[in-house]
Every structure is written in C-alpha cells, then in structure tokens.
Amino acid sequence: MRTQNWIIAVLIIAVMAVGIADMAVAAKKKAKGQDLYKEFCNPCHGEDAEAGEYTPMTLIQDQWETFFDDKFVKTHQDVLDPNHDNQPVTEVISEEDLEKIKQWAIDHAADSEHPMTCG
C-alpha cells in the first residue's frame, strides 16, 4: 500500500508540474500589446530616449499602420536589443507579438477613441 500511495503522489506532482508549465505558456501567448510594447519598444523609445520617445499617441492610426506594414523592418533590422542578448529587434519580436503591438498602437493612437501613452 505504501508503494501505491507513493505512485499516486508522484502522479499528482507530475500533473501539477504540467499544469504550471501550461499556465506559463498561456500567459506568454496572452501577453497584451501594451506589455509587449513596454518590453520591446519602451527601452529605446521611452521618455528622453536617444532614439526618440514614441507612444501610441505619437502617431495617428494610419501612420501606425504604415509604420508597421512598410517601415518597421527597414528601420529596426539593424537595431540590437540589449535586453535580449543583443539580437536584432526584428528577430527578437515574433510576428504574433509584433501584430499585438501594432494593434495596441493603432487602438490607442492620437486619433483613436481611447488615445493613451505607454503607461
């Protein structure tokens, strides 16, 4: 019977470990555009930044659309991200995360119904 209890305990721990790992993956997948902006963009484009401060209110919706569709790769392909092992920004940010950042910037642009800064 002791062996049976031990096996049950191990199974319970294994199920819990898998559940915690799934929660971590789910949290990353559900990351919000604002959080991704803070992680990837704000270090270089925050207040008093050398590269210039940018928030969603910096541009109007059409300008953000044009930036992400036509200019992001051109202007950021040589930019290295010190917070992510100095890899190029265009390689660090996944397409899915970039789309979330883009949508957040557009949704909160200067001409949107809910303009906002990064804060």
Beta strands, then each sheet from edge to edge (+ up, - down):
strand 1: 80-81
strand 2: 87-88
sheet 1: 1+ 2-
end
